[in-house]
C-alpha cells in the first residue's frame, strides 16, 4: 500500500525485514528499535524476513474512508 496523502512513521517492535525506497535507491533494514520515517509520500515496499510487529503513526490520522486501489 502507498499512502499518498499522509506522512508515516513506523517503529519495529519485533522481527526483521527491509524497506526499499526506489526513489532514493536505498534499502533500509527493519529490526527491533528501528524507526522508519517516510516524509515525502514516497513508495516504500516492505519485505518481511520474519514475522514483524510494527507500530505505525500517520499524519494526519487515517480516516475510515481511506480507499486503496491499483494506484
C-alpha positions as CSV (number, residue, x, y, z in Angstrom):
1,X,0.0,0.0,0.0
2,X,1.1,3.5,-0.7
3,X,-0.3,6.4,1.4
4,X,-0.1,9.4,-0.9
5,X,-1.9,11.8,1.5
6,X,-0.1,11.0,4.7
7,X,3.2,11.3,6.4
8,X,4.2,8.0,8.0
9,X,6.5,6.7,10.7
10,X,7.0,3.0,11.6
11,X,8.5,1.6,14.8
12,X,9.7,-2.0,14.7
13,X,8.8,-3.9,17.9
14,X,10.0,-7.3,16.8
15,X,11.0,-9.2,13.7
16,X,13.3,-8.4,10.8
17,X,12.9,-7.1,7.2
18,X,13.7,-4.2,5.0
19,X,12.0,-1.3,3.1
20,X,13.0,-0.3,-0.4
21,X,12.9,3.4,-1.3
22,X,13.2,3.2,-5.0
23,X,13.2,7.0,-5.4
24,X,16.3,7.3,-3.3
25,X,17.8,3.9,-4.5
26,X,18.1,2.9,-0.8
27,X,17.3,-0.1,1.3
28,X,16.7,0.3,5.0
29,X,17.0,-2.6,7.4
30,X,14.0,-3.1,9.7
31,X,14.7,-4.6,13.1
32,X,13.6,-4.1,16.7
33,X,14.1,-0.5,17.9
34,X,14.4,1.0,14.4
35,X,12.1,3.8,13.3
36,X,11.5,4.4,9.6
37,X,10.1,7.8,8.7
38,X,8.5,8.5,5.3
39,X,8.1,12.2,4.9
40,X,8.0,12.6,1.1
41,X,4.9,10.4,0.3
42,X,7.4,8.0,-1.2
43,X,6.5,4.4,-2.1
44,X,8.3,2.0,0.2
45,X,7.6,-1.7,-0.3
46,X,8.2,-3.7,2.9
47,X,9.8,-7.1,2.7
48,X,9.5,-9.2,5.9
49,X,12.2,-11.8,6.6
50,X,10.5,-12.9,9.8
51,X,7.1,-12.2,11.4
52,X,7.0,-8.4,12.0
53,X,5.3,-6.5,14.8
54,X,5.2,-2.8,13.8
55,X,3.6,0.3,15.3
56,X,2.5,2.9,12.7
57,X,1.8,6.7,13.1
58,X,0.1,8.6,10.3
59,X,-0.2,12.4,10.0
60,X,-3.0,13.3,9.6
61,X,-4.6,10.3,11.3
62,X,-6.1,7.7,8.9
63,X,-9.8,8.0,8.3
64,X,-12.1,5.0,7.9
65,X,-12.9,6.4,4.4
66,X,-9.4,5.7,3.1
67,X,-9.6,3.8,-0.2
68,X,-6.8,1.7,-1.6
69,X,-6.9,0.9,-5.3
70,X,-4.4,0.0,-8.1
71,X,-2.7,3.4,-7.8
